[in-house]
Amino acid sequence: MTDYTYPSVYFAYFLFALLAGGALFFFLRSLKDGYLGPNSEDPKYRMMHDDPDSERNPARHEK
């Protein structure tokens, strides 16, 4: 009789550690690259300002 409990438990813990390590890695990388800094939403507003079809762009309504 073979017990498959230990391999499945080890696999589950390995998979959890791999996913948690990847999430932590990308979180720390985003901190280092400045994605969560004080100016993190500037690209969003710049994109909305440059978009001619945007609802927030007053130049579209001046025609």
ABEGO torsion letter per residue (X at the ends): XBBAAAAAAAAAAAAAAAAAAAAAAAAAAAAAAGAABAAAAAAAAAAAAABAABAABAAAAAX
